[in-house]
Amino acid sequence: MTVLRFAWPSSDSKTNDTRWADGLRGVAAVGVLCSHLTLSFFLFLVSPCETHGEGEAKVCEPLLFQRPILRIFNTGNAWVALFMILMGFVNSLKTMKQAQSGDLTPAVTGLARTSFARIPRLVLPGTTVTIIAWFLCQLGFFEVARQSSAWWLSHNSRAPSANWYSAVGDLVQALVETWVEAENPYDQPQWALVYLMKGSLFTFLILLLTSTTRPSYRRLIIAIAYLWSWSTHDGLVGTNVFFGMFLADLHVTSTLPTFRTPSLRLLPLLTAFLALWLMSYPSSDEYADADVPWIRALTHIFRSMTPNPSEMSRYIPGVGAQLLCLSIHVSQDLKALFSIRVFTWLGSVSLSMYLLHGPLMRSVLAWMAFGPAYLLGVRNSEGKIPAPSGFALTIILLSWFGLLLVIVHIWTKRIEPLFARATKFLVGEAKVTPEQGKEGTLPQ
């Protein structure tokens, strides 16, 4: 039996200190999944309150899971922000460590190799899942989801193409739109892939730019890049990626102390609580002026700090995600919490879960939840297939989630290595050989 112990990580191993990033990534993947389940089956929880009455008697009262922190799994933007921060953090560590120790040539060559490898490591699995979802769509597996009363399932389930000739054209268009317009009609969550690619390019650029600078100048350049992103309405990619790089710099240089004394250990827990509060901000700006005190207060504060107009639904959850990561970075208790085995395992399958949960929701989950009513021809007043009762829906969601974990585990163990080998082959083919170009040290 596994015992979850919240012991201090060994002080002589910084590798262990970064396990929290894997665990937090796993929590973020589950958070994205929960936000899509909310949009499908509990759409009323997306709003920060329930409105009662009319005119002057109109009252906006929040339900339990519409309140701050408790509503955090009803939102999606904060979890995407965490993905961006952790990408900037993890992808910067090795290069910063090598540059810090003076190994400039290995640092830059390794940076070039890994940055090139990130392109197929995103494109290959994304393309594969899109093709699978496209094929399921053409065979009619998404029809139940498309006709269901679950908003997210219905809204993101495309009808089959008129014929296979048109279907091939639709597939090509979907693959292009994923990387050009941040849209994928066959797998909606892939909108984020192009922004992850953009974040990787930002990381590569700053690491290359600062590879020969002292840590203090590196932090200055990262700070300037952060402020530039903040002032240019980039509350999704730049601010989060550059903050992740800032955390990596703190980790490598050990600039910030960890709060070990009993009187100080409480401080990161309080800032983490504040972070979760910020991350609870709604994922749509239509609620920015909702008649809810905590939302109106945050909206007022951040509108005075951001360029106009700005997406509050990006900036506020993003700052919350940044504060959460900083709190974990300086807290041994929080590091231990996010380093437990279940979280780190979820982190190891996070990409697979992110890519596969959409098609599995619109096929397997839709048939489990709406299949019987679909076969019986049951429809509600709007012509949609009604959702099952609360108890039945709970059993269905738990069963489907267990199946999802099995599938993403198999995908990670069996399919992901194929993408890794293909990426290794592409990197090897693109690499300059000694016969093609003389290898040597970088120019001074």
N, C-alpha and C positions, 0 to 999 in steps of 0.2 A: 504494500500500500504506500502510495506517495504521500509524504507529509510536506505541506507547504510551510517553509520556515522563512521568516523575514529577518534573516541574518545579514550582517554587513558583508558586502562583497569584499574580496581580498584587496587590500590596499596596494599590493604590488602588481596587480593585473588590471590595466585599463580596458583590456578586451572584455572582461566580465562587466565592467561598468557600462558598456554600451548595449547590453542585452535588453535594457529597458526600452530601447528604440524598437527592437523587434516586437516586444510585447505590446507597446503602444500602437504599432502599425497594425497588429492583429485586432486590437480593440477598435481602431479606426475602420477597418474593413467590416467588422460586425456593425459598427455605427451606420455606415452607408447602407448596409443591408436592412437594418431596422428602419431607417428613414424611408426606404422604398416600400417596406411592408406597411408603414404608417400611411403613406400616400395611397396605398392600395385598399387597406381594410379599415383604417382609423383616420380618415381624412379630416374629421372634425377636430382632431388633436393638433393639426398643423397651425390652426389659428391660436393666438395666445389667450383667448377667452371665449366664452359663450355669451352671445348677446340675447338679452331678454327685454321685452317691452318695446314701446315705440315712442317717438317724440321725446319730450322732456323726461319721461319715465323710463327711457332706454338705459339699461344697465349692462355692463360688460363684466361678467363674473368668470374667473378662470376655474377650470376643473383641476383635479389633483395633478394629472399628467400634462397640464398646460402651464404649470408653474415653473419658475426658474430651476435649473439643474434636473428636476424630474422630467422635463420636456426635452432633454438634450438628445435623446435618441429619436425624437420626432423631426430633427433638423438634419440637413446633410452637408451644409457648407463648412462647418467646423471640422468635420472628418476629412474632407478633401484638403483643407488647410493643413491638417496634421500630416497627410501624405506628402505635401510639398515641403514642409519643414523637415521631416525625417529624411527625405531625399537629399536636401541640401546638407544635412548633418552627416549622414552616412557616406555619401559620395565624396565628401571633402576630407574625411579623416586620414586616409592613407597618404594622400598627396601632401597634406599639411605636415604629417609626421615626418615624411621623407625630406621635405623642404626644411623643416625645423632642424633635422640632424645634418643638413648639408649635402644630402644625396640628391643633387639637382637633376642630373641626367636621368636616373631611374624615376624620379618624381614626374618629370615632364613626359618621358616616353610612356610610363605607365598611365598617366593621365590621358594621353592621346589614344592609347589602346582601349582603355575602359570607356572613354567617351564615345569612341566609334562603336564599341560593342553595345552601348545602350540603345542605339537606333534599332538594330534587329531584335534586341531583347524586348522592345516594346511593340515593334511592328509585327513580328512573327506571331506571337500569341494573340494579339488583337485581330489580325487578319484571319487567323484560324477560327477563332470564336465567331467572327462575323460570318464566315462561310457556313459554319454549323448552324447559326441562327437563321441565315438566309435559306438554307436547305429545309430546316424545320418549318419555316414560314411557308415555303412553296408547297410543302406536303400538307398544310392545313393544321399543324399542331398548335398554332397560336390563335385559331379561330375562337376557341372557348374564351380565352383571355380577352380577345377583341370585343366579344359580345357581353362580357361580364360587367357587373356594376362596380368593380374595383377600378378606381380612376387611373392609377398608374399603369396597371396591366392593360386596360382598354386603350389608353392614350398612346402607349408605346408598342402596341401590337399592330403591325402593318398587315394589310390584306395581301393574299398571294397575287403575284403578277398575272397578267392576262394569259401569257404563254411562257414557255421556257426560254424562247429567244429574248423576250422582254425581260425575263427574270435575270438573265446573264447581264444585260445592260444595267438593270437596277443594282445588281451586286457590284459591278465596277464603279458605278456612281456612288454607292454607299462607302466603298473603300476609299475613294478619293475624298469624299466629304468628311470622313473621319479626321483626316489630316489637314484639310483646307478650311473647312467651315465648322469644325468641332461638333459635328452632328453625325449620328449613325442611326438610320431608321430601323435597323435590325437589332441593335444592341445599344440602347440609349446611354448607359453608363460610360461608354467609350468616348463621350465628349471630352473627358478629362485627359485622354492620352496625349493629345497635341499640346496641352499645357504642361504635362509632365515632361514632354520632349523639350519644350521651351525652357522649363526649369533646368533641365540637364545642360542645355547650351549656356544658360546664365552661369551655372556652376563651373563649367569648363572655362569660360571666359575669365571669370574672377580668379580662379585658381591659377590659370596661366599668367594672368596679369600680376599676381602677387607671389609667384613662385620664388622670386629673388629678393623680396622685401622683408624687412624685419616685422615681427608680429604686430608691433604697434601701428605700423603703416598699413599692414594687411587689415587690421581692424578698422582703421580709418577709411580705407577704400570700400570695405563691406558696408560701413555705416553710410557712406555717401551713396552707394548703390541702393541701400534700403530707402533712404530719404527720396532719392530720385523715383523709385517705384511708387512710394507713398504719394508723391506729388503728381504723378502721371496716371492716377486712377488704377494702378495695378495692385489691387488688394487681394488678388487671387494667387499670382505666381511670384512676382519679384519680392514683395515684402516677406512672404513666408520662406521662400528659398534662401534669401540672404540672411534671414534670422537663423535658419538652420546652419548656415555656414558660420555665422557668429558663434553659435553654440559649439560647433566643431573646433573653432579656434580656442574657445575657453577650455574645452576638454584637452586639447593638445598642449596648451601652455599652462594649464592648471591655474588660471588667473583667479577664478572665483573659489573661495573656500567652501567646503561642504559643512552643513550645519549639523554638528554632532552633539553639542552640549544640550542637555534637556531643555534649557530655557530658549534655545534657538531652533530646536527641531520643530517647534510648533509653527514657526514663521512660514516655511514653504508649504505647509498644509493649509494655512490661511490663504496664501496667494493661489494655491491650486483650487481652493473653494471659489475664490473670485474668478479664476479662469473658467471654471465650469459655468459660472453665472453668465459670463460674457459669451461663452460658446452656446448658451441656450437661446441666444437672439434668433428670431425667425429667419428662415432661409429665403424669404421674399420681402422686397421693400414695400409691398402693399400693406404690410403690417407695421411699417416704421412709425406711423402716427396713430397707432392703435391706442384706445383709451385705457391703457395699462401703465401704471406709474413707472415701473422699472424699465419698460421699453421706451417710453417717452423720454425718460432721463438719459438713457444711453444714446438715443438718437440725437438729443440736443447736444450732449457733450461731444460726440464724434463729428457731428456736422460742423462744429466750430473748429475741428482739428484737421478736416480732410478737404480736398479740393471739391468745388461744386460744379456739376453734380457728381456724387459718388454713391456707389452701392453700399449702403450701410450693412446689408446682409452679407457682404464679403469682408469689409474692414473689421467689424466688431467681432464676429466669430473667429476671424484670423488672429486678431490681437489676443483673444482668449486662448486660442491654441498655442500661440507663442509663449504666453505666460505660463501655461500648463507645462510645456516642455522645459522652460527655465526652472520652474519649481521642482520638477523631477530631477533635473541636472544637479541641483544643489542639495537634494534631500536623499539620504540613504534609505529612509523608510519608503519613499515613493519609488525609488529605483528597485528596491526589493519587491515591492508590490507588482510592478510591471515586468519583473523578471521571472515570475513564477511560470511553471512549465506550460500551463494551459494557454497563457497569453503569448509566450514565445512560439508555441506551436501554431497558434492562429496567425502569428506574424509570418511564419514560414509558408503558409498557404494563402497569404493575404491577396497577392496578385491574382491567383487562380479564383479565389472567392469573388474578388471584384469583377472579374471578366465573366464568370460563369453564372453568377446568381441571377442576372437578368433573364437570359434564355431559359433557365430552369424555373424561374418564377412564372414566366409566360407560357410554359408548356406543362411541366409536371405539377407545379403548385396550382395552376389554373384548373387543370383537370381534376386534381384532388378536391379542390374547394367548390368548383362550379360544374364539374362533369356530370354528376347525377341529375341536377336540375336542367342542364343542357340537353341531356338525352330524353328527359321527360317533357321537354318543351315549356318549362316553367319560365315566366317572364314577369317582371314587375311593371308598375304603371308607366315607366319610361322605356319599356321594351328591352331592358337589360336583364341578364341572369342574376338573380338575387344571391347574396352571400349566405353561407350557412349560419346557424345560430352560434352564440358565443362559445359554448362548451365544445361543440363540434369543430369550430374554427380553431380553438386552442389546440386540440389534439392534432388537427391537420397541420398547423404551423410547426408544432414541435416535431412531428414525424418528418415533415419536409426538411426542416433544418438539420435533423440527423442525417437524412439522405444527402443533403448538400455537403455536409462535412466529409462524408465518405467519398463523394465524387471529387471534391477539390483535393482531397488527400491523394487519391489515385492519380488525378491529373498532375499534381505536383511531382509525384514519384515516377510516373511513367511518361508523361507527355513533355513536361518542362525540360527534362534532360535532352530531348530531341531538339528543342529550341536552343539549348545551350551548346550542343554539338554543332548545329548549323551556324550559330553565331561564331563559334571558335573557328570553323572552316572559313567563313567570310573574312574574319579578322586576319587569319593566316594568309588568305589569298591576296588581301589588300596590302599586307605588310611589305615594306621594301626589304629585299634580300641583300646580303653583302655584295653580290655581284651587280645588283642594280644601283646601289649607292653606297658609298663608303660610310660605315658607321663610326662615329667618334663622339667626342664631347661637344657640348653645346658651345657656340661662340661666346666669348666673354665680352 
